[in-house]
Amino acid sequence: MNKPNPSSHLPAPMAISAYATRPTRFTLFLREFLPWQLIRFAVINLKIVRMTLRNERSH
């Protein structure tokens, strides 16, 4: 386990919980892979459309 930076202004328990991990190679790949981004874009937009349609039906 990585120890918090001793020069940090946060108390030790908070410094540990504020620690950010580095993304894996696969995560970085998915962030830059255009076909995956298009799929995620479509899924998120379909969820938004579904929520909007549900809201409009309730009125």
Summary of the structure (lengths in Angstrom):
residues: 59
radius of gyration: 20.1
end to end distance: 52.6
largest distance: 56.1
contacts: 91
relative contact order: 0.08
helix: 66%
strand: 0%
